[in-house]
Amino acid sequence: MADSDARSAPPLIPDDFLAILRCVNDDHPRDDGVLRIEGDFLVCTVCGYRYKVEDGIPNMLWEDAIPPSREEAARS
């Protein structure tokens, strides 16, 4: 039953919106910064920076981005 509940939950953000978003890290080409959904975050598939999503709105401000090392440290 938990699987059916998870399938009926709305996505964090719509797929068409996710498809146009890119990581704002200037250390790699913008086109390479594809984002994936991971929990309540969008995560760059290139550099690993995380962007918080609240109420369907991603915070794409570079100064609020969470670097991968900081997130890894928080997990342990």
CNS distance restraints for C-alpha pairs under 8 A (distance, minus, plus):
assign (resid   1 and name CA) (resid   5 and name CA) 6.50 0.50 0.50
assign (resid   2 and name CA) (resid   6 and name CA) 6.23 0.50 0.50
assign (resid   3 and name CA) (resid   7 and name CA) 6.23 0.50 0.50
assign (resid   4 and name CA) (resid   8 and name CA) 6.27 0.50 0.50
assign (resid   5 and name CA) (resid   9 and name CA) 6.39 0.50 0.50
assign (resid  12 and name CA) (resid  37 and name CA) 7.55 0.50 0.50
assign (resid  12 and name CA) (resid  40 and name CA) 7.09 0.50 0.50
assign (resid  12 and name CA) (resid  53 and name CA) 7.50 0.50 0.50
assign (resid  12 and name CA) (resid  56 and name CA) 5.82 0.50 0.50
assign (resid  13 and name CA) (resid  17 and name CA) 6.85 0.50 0.50
assign (resid  13 and name CA) (resid  18 and name CA) 6.66 0.50 0.50
assign (resid  13 and name CA) (resid  56 and name CA) 5.20 0.50 0.50
assign (resid  13 and name CA) (resid  57 and name CA) 7.44 0.50 0.50
assign (resid  14 and name CA) (resid  18 and name CA) 6.31 0.50 0.50
assign (resid  15 and name CA) (resid  19 and name CA) 6.10 0.50 0.50
assign (resid  16 and name CA) (resid  20 and name CA) 6.96 0.50 0.50
assign (resid  17 and name CA) (resid  21 and name CA) 6.65 0.50 0.50
assign (resid  18 and name CA) (resid  35 and name CA) 7.21 0.50 0.50
assign (resid  18 and name CA) (resid  36 and name CA) 7.90 0.50 0.50
assign (resid  19 and name CA) (resid  34 and name CA) 7.99 0.50 0.50
assign (resid  21 and name CA) (resid  34 and name CA) 7.17 0.50 0.50
assign (resid  21 and name CA) (resid  35 and name CA) 6.93 0.50 0.50
assign (resid  22 and name CA) (resid  30 and name CA) 6.38 0.50 0.50
assign (resid  22 and name CA) (resid  31 and name CA) 6.90 0.50 0.50
assign (resid  22 and name CA) (resid  32 and name CA) 7.76 0.50 0.50
assign (resid  22 and name CA) (resid  33 and name CA) 5.01 0.50 0.50
assign (resid  22 and name CA) (resid  34 and name CA) 5.23 0.50 0.50
assign (resid  22 and name CA) (resid  35 and name CA) 6.12 0.50 0.50
assign (resid  22 and name CA) (resid  44 and name CA) 7.76 0.50 0.50
assign (resid  23 and name CA) (resid  30 and name CA) 6.58 0.50 0.50
assign (resid  23 and name CA) (resid  33 and name CA) 4.59 0.50 0.50
assign (resid  23 and name CA) (resid  34 and name CA) 6.50 0.50 0.50
assign (resid  23 and name CA) (resid  35 and name CA) 6.69 0.50 0.50
assign (resid  23 and name CA) (resid  44 and name CA) 5.91 0.50 0.50
assign (resid  23 and name CA) (resid  49 and name CA) 7.83 0.50 0.50
assign (resid  23 and name CA) (resid  60 and name CA) 7.69 0.50 0.50
assign (resid  24 and name CA) (resid  30 and name CA) 6.82 0.50 0.50
assign (resid  24 and name CA) (resid  33 and name CA) 7.52 0.50 0.50
assign (resid  24 and name CA) (resid  60 and name CA) 7.12 0.50 0.50
assign (resid  24 and name CA) (resid  61 and name CA) 7.78 0.50 0.50
assign (resid  24 and name CA) (resid  62 and name CA) 6.41 0.50 0.50
assign (resid  25 and name CA) (resid  30 and name CA) 7.50 0.50 0.50
assign (resid  25 and name CA) (resid  33 and name CA) 7.79 0.50 0.50
assign (resid  25 and name CA) (resid  62 and name CA) 7.16 0.50 0.50
assign (resid  26 and name CA) (resid  30 and name CA) 7.21 0.50 0.50
assign (resid  28 and name CA) (resid  32 and name CA) 6.84 0.50 0.50
assign (resid  28 and name CA) (resid  33 and name CA) 7.25 0.50 0.50
assign (resid  28 and name CA) (resid  46 and name CA) 7.87 0.50 0.50
assign (resid  29 and name CA) (resid  33 and name CA) 6.96 0.50 0.50
assign (resid  32 and name CA) (resid  46 and name CA) 6.78 0.50 0.50
assign (resid  33 and name CA) (resid  44 and name CA) 5.68 0.50 0.50
assign (resid  33 and name CA) (resid  45 and name CA) 6.41 0.50 0.50
assign (resid  33 and name CA) (resid  46 and name CA) 5.83 0.50 0.50
assign (resid  33 and name CA) (resid  47 and name CA) 7.69 0.50 0.50
assign (resid  34 and name CA) (resid  44 and name CA) 5.75 0.50 0.50
assign (resid  34 and name CA) (resid  45 and name CA) 5.78 0.50 0.50
assign (resid  34 and name CA) (resid  46 and name CA) 7.33 0.50 0.50
assign (resid  35 and name CA) (resid  42 and name CA) 5.73 0.50 0.50
assign (resid  35 and name CA) (resid  43 and name CA) 5.21 0.50 0.50
assign (resid  35 and name CA) (resid  44 and name CA) 4.52 0.50 0.50
assign (resid  35 and name CA) (resid  45 and name CA) 5.89 0.50 0.50
assign (resid  36 and name CA) (resid  42 and name CA) 5.44 0.50 0.50
assign (resid  36 and name CA) (resid  43 and name CA) 5.29 0.50 0.50
assign (resid  36 and name CA) (resid  44 and name CA) 6.55 0.50 0.50
assign (resid  36 and name CA) (resid  45 and name CA) 6.87 0.50 0.50
assign (resid  37 and name CA) (resid  41 and name CA) 5.95 0.50 0.50
assign (resid  37 and name CA) (resid  42 and name CA) 4.72 0.50 0.50
assign (resid  37 and name CA) (resid  43 and name CA) 6.32 0.50 0.50
assign (resid  38 and name CA) (resid  42 and name CA) 6.05 0.50 0.50
assign (resid  38 and name CA) (resid  43 and name CA) 6.60 0.50 0.50
assign (resid  40 and name CA) (resid  52 and name CA) 6.18 0.50 0.50
assign (resid  40 and name CA) (resid  53 and name CA) 5.65 0.50 0.50
assign (resid  40 and name CA) (resid  54 and name CA) 7.50 0.50 0.50
assign (resid  41 and name CA) (resid  50 and name CA) 5.99 0.50 0.50
assign (resid  41 and name CA) (resid  51 and name CA) 5.32 0.50 0.50
assign (resid  41 and name CA) (resid  52 and name CA) 4.58 0.50 0.50
assign (resid  41 and name CA) (resid  53 and name CA) 5.54 0.50 0.50
assign (resid  41 and name CA) (resid  58 and name CA) 7.97 0.50 0.50
assign (resid  42 and name CA) (resid  50 and name CA) 5.58 0.50 0.50
assign (resid  42 and name CA) (resid  51 and name CA) 5.07 0.50 0.50
assign (resid  42 and name CA) (resid  52 and name CA) 6.52 0.50 0.50
assign (resid  42 and name CA) (resid  53 and name CA) 7.09 0.50 0.50
assign (resid  42 and name CA) (resid  58 and name CA) 7.57 0.50 0.50
assign (resid  43 and name CA) (resid  48 and name CA) 5.74 0.50 0.50
assign (resid  43 and name CA) (resid  49 and name CA) 5.74 0.50 0.50
assign (resid  43 and name CA) (resid  50 and name CA) 4.50 0.50 0.50
assign (resid  43 and name CA) (resid  51 and name CA) 6.44 0.50 0.50
assign (resid  44 and name CA) (resid  48 and name CA) 4.77 0.50 0.50
assign (resid  44 and name CA) (resid  49 and name CA) 5.48 0.50 0.50
assign (resid  44 and name CA) (resid  50 and name CA) 6.56 0.50 0.50
assign (resid  47 and name CA) (resid  68 and name CA) 7.67 0.50 0.50
assign (resid  48 and name CA) (resid  67 and name CA) 6.90 0.50 0.50
assign (resid  48 and name CA) (resid  68 and name CA) 5.30 0.50 0.50
assign (resid  49 and name CA) (resid  65 and name CA) 6.31 0.50 0.50
assign (resid  49 and name CA) (resid  66 and name CA) 5.55 0.50 0.50
assign (resid  49 and name CA) (resid  67 and name CA) 4.72 0.50 0.50
assign (resid  49 and name CA) (resid  68 and name CA) 5.43 0.50 0.50
assign (resid  50 and name CA) (resid  65 and name CA) 5.68 0.50 0.50
assign (resid  50 and name CA) (resid  66 and name CA) 4.99 0.50 0.50
assign (resid  50 and name CA) (resid  67 and name CA) 6.55 0.50 0.50
assign (resid  50 and name CA) (resid  68 and name CA) 7.22 0.50 0.50
assign (resid  51 and name CA) (resid  58 and name CA) 6.52 0.50 0.50
assign (resid  51 and name CA) (resid  59 and name CA) 5.82 0.50 0.50
assign (resid  51 and name CA) (resid  60 and name CA) 6.03 0.50 0.50
assign (resid  51 and name CA) (resid  64 and name CA) 7.44 0.50 0.50
assign (resid  51 and name CA) (resid  65 and name CA) 5.28 0.50 0.50
assign (resid  51 and name CA) (resid  66 and name CA) 6.57 0.50 0.50
assign (resid  52 and name CA) (resid  58 and name CA) 5.84 0.50 0.50
assign (resid  52 and name CA) (resid  59 and name CA) 5.62 0.50 0.50
assign (resid  52 and name CA) (resid  60 and name CA) 7.92 0.50 0.50
assign (resid  52 and name CA) (resid  65 and name CA) 7.70 0.50 0.50
assign (resid  53 and name CA) (resid  57 and name CA) 5.33 0.50 0.50
assign (resid  53 and name CA) (resid  58 and name CA) 4.11 0.50 0.50
assign (resid  53 and name CA) (resid  59 and name CA) 6.08 0.50 0.50
assign (resid  54 and name CA) (resid  58 and name CA) 6.43 0.50 0.50
assign (resid  54 and name CA) (resid  59 and name CA) 7.81 0.50 0.50
assign (resid  59 and name CA) (resid  64 and name CA) 7.35 0.50 0.50
assign (resid  59 and name CA) (resid  65 and name CA) 7.92 0.50 0.50
assign (resid  60 and name CA) (resid  64 and name CA) 7.49 0.50 0.50
assign (resid  60 and name CA) (resid  65 and name CA) 7.06 0.50 0.50
assign (resid  61 and name CA) (resid  65 and name CA) 6.46 0.50 0.50
assign (resid  66 and name CA) (resid  70 and name CA) 6.67 0.50 0.50
assign (resid  66 and name CA) (resid  71 and name CA) 6.74 0.50 0.50
assign (resid  67 and name CA) (resid  71 and name CA) 6.58 0.50 0.50
assign (resid  68 and name CA) (resid  72 and name CA) 6.12 0.50 0.50
assign (resid  69 and name CA) (resid  73 and name CA) 6.16 0.50 0.50
assign (resid  70 and name CA) (resid  74 and name CA) 6.32 0.50 0.50
assign (resid  71 and name CA) (resid  75 and name CA) 6.44 0.50 0.50
assign (resid  72 and name CA) (resid  76 and name CA) 6.78 0.50 0.50
